Amino acid sequence: MQAFIGQPASYVFEKLGVPDAEDEVAGRKFYVWETESSGSFFVPMPATGTVHDGDRTSNLTYFVQELHTYHHVCKFRLFVDMQDLVTGYDLEGDGGGCGTFANQLRK
């Protein structure tokens, strides 16, 4: 992702689209992109059990559905100078959320 340092901010806009926000703090201008996704999915998990039927005992293997949930977030800030050239960036979030931006920027 270092390849866009020194590039015009429009170079990053082409990869990520229009930013969600633009701001300035302590004289440093930056653009912000944010993403958030949540969901759930089922994973089949093996289970075992024993059935007793009179004098007979049987061991069984079967599958149960285990629910897994996720919540991914990321905030990407792109810092620029007075000519709108990229001077730096930072990411705040987890791999599931920030990976989206990283993949788009590598294209």
NORDA-V223765 format. One record per run of one state. SS is the DSSP state (alpha for helix, beta for strand, coil for the rest). FROM is the first residue (numbers start at 1). TO is the last residue. If there is no record, write none. Layout:
ss->SS from->FROM to->TO
ss->SS from->FROM to->TO
//
This chain:
ss->coil from->1 to->1
ss->alpha from->2 to->4
ss->coil from->5 to->7
ss->beta from->8 to->8
ss->alpha from->9 to->16
ss->coil from->17 to->20
ss->beta from->21 to->25
ss->coil from->26 to->27
ss->beta from->28 to->53
ss->coil from->54 to->55
ss->beta from->56 to->80
ss->coil from->81 to->84
ss->beta from->85 to->93
ss->coil from->94 to->94
ss->alpha from->95 to->106
ss->coil from->107 to->107
//
